[in-house]
Amino acid sequence: MTVIETPLGQVRGRQREGFASFRGIRYARPPVGDLRFRPPVPVAPWTDEYDAGGFGASAPQATLGGQIGRNEPFDEDCLFLNIYTPTRPAAPRPVLFWIHGGGYVGGSARPYHGGAFARENDVVVVTINYRLGALGFMHLGHLDPDLAQSVNTGVLDQMCALEWTRDNIAAFGGDPGNVMIFGESAGGTAAALLVGCPPAEGLFHKAAVHSPNVDLSELGEGHVAFTNRCIERLGGDRRSSGLEFLRAASLEALISLSLPDPLRPRPPGLGLYGARTYGFAPAIDGVLIPRPVADTVLARGSGNVPMLLGGCRHEGTLFADTVGSQNYTEQEVVDFFEGEGFDGRRAMEIYEAFAPGSTPGEKLAYALTDTQFRNSTVRILDAAAEAGSACWSWMCTWENDLPSSGLRATHGMDLPFMWGWTEVSRTPTLAGLNPPPDLGPAMRAYWANFARTGRPFAAGEPAWTPYTTPNRPVLLLDAERRMEHALDDDIRAFWFAG
């Protein structure tokens, strides 16, 4: 056991081999009762010793199978963070602040163990929970003007946790003046949104963005209609008592809203935000998120924090059901692209060149990589490069080798390596049967040195060239790391034509 004296009071954690862990530290008051749907309220100091020996509850969510259950303990009182810090004495260390993914309706900090980062690279890791689904991303401003920011409550939670880190991390050996935010999928989007959030400036100093989709909708009537439909699904009347109804709703009822609407099934599509895709997600609200992130990055000029941005080469294979049937004919896929406003014949040509011999349905899945993730990343990279800000691009190209998986370098392929999951278990993971043993340590070294210095490098690994246009250098993360220029540039040119 180890006890730390913090500005809030004493915290007792656990001593590990080469690091100490402090889990389940409350960073905000329980967001329950009158605080449901409201911005987080920072936690007050405590007098007794705080036991940080175990995780706090995760945010309420449905199970992976779509049922309301307990993959892990959850509770509406879920605003907790975890800290992993080396035990040896040293000067204040860089802080890596992780935001988990899960599509804004699932996930938690639990799987992301910071011990490997702390032991190997002498850094402090913070991982957080934040509110999800209806509790974290439901627009209620039309029901109560005081809840105008409710569509971004989960982002406000993340900012509150960053403020806690700024004020307290020095007690754990971290440098509050050197914080790197990073996250994947919804967490990557959150990291990008924080870059594009003026009120968050100064809370962090670098950002590493994994597989984001920040092409968000502007707050408007679509969000109003979605919320009203949620009230209707639960049997309430939004015209008379919608807000009171939601405040009194059970957790099970609110969680059920994250499941598909049986009366309004979402039609197949390329995952583009718009009239058909309103749900629980952040929005450009004109205040917290004033405009598209790339626009904010461009307008800020060279004042942006240094950034790493990237993803996985075949992200869309994990979401193939988004486009519906995998048994489309070629003409049906041409028509599918045309229906989304794109040149169907040209799309078929570029994805055939990308994946020769792929079926029409597989081509649609490959296109999801770009429409849901890569295009969003490219917009921010190009804006940062044009603004004169330091940025670097990466792409995980390691492919799952499980027979007939069809996943290839799918969404989240970077995570087993980044967090050492392949190093602690012999059970096949997303990374397949034979993951390269040195990829995870290399990634952690690049990221940690970036956090420390603002420049990504790793001993014995290729030098990482900063991103510029039109060459667009990218570091490929695979069994062997290497630099390449203009990777899949014909696909990029197709989506950004005109």
Salt bridges, closest charged atoms under 4 A:
GLU49 OE1 - ARG12 NE 2.57
ASP51 OD1 - ARG12 NH1 3.91
GLU72 OE2 - ARG110 NE 3.90
GLU76 OE2 - ARG36 NE 2.77
ASP77 OD1 - ARG26 NH1 2.53
GLU120 OE1 - ARG444 NE 2.89
ASP122 OD1 - ARG88 NH2 3.41
ASP122 OD1 - ARG93 NE 2.58
ASP144 OD2 - ARG38 NH2 3.92
ASP144 OD2 - ARG247 NH2 3.71
ASP157 OD1 - ARG131 NH2 2.76
ASP167 OD1 - ARG166 NE 2.86
GLU184 OE2 - HIS411 NE2 3.32
GLU201 OE2 - ARG300 NH2 3.10
ASP215 OD2 - ARG379 NH1 2.67
GLU232 OE2 - ARG229 NH1 2.31
ASP237 OD1 - ARG239 NE 3.32
ASP261 OD2 - ARG229 NE 2.69
GLU315 OE1 - HIS411 ND1 2.53
GLU330 OE2 - ARG345 NH1 3.17
GLU340 OE2 - ARG276 NH2 3.20
GLU349 OE1 - ARG346 NH1 3.21
GLU352 OE1 - LYS363 NZ 2.79
ASP370 OD1 - ARG374 NE 3.65
ASP382 OD2 - ARG472 NH2 2.93
GLU399 OE2 - ARG408 NH2 3.06
ASP414 OD2 - HIS210 ND1 2.77
GLU423 OE1 - ARG444 NH2 2.92
ASP438 OD2 - ARG481 NH2 3.11
GLU461 OE2 - ARG481 NH2 2.94
GLU484 OE1 - ARG482 NH1 2.68
ASP488 OD1 - ARG313 NH2 2.63
ASP488 OD2 - ARG374 NH1 3.14
ASP489 OD1 - ARG492 NE 2.65
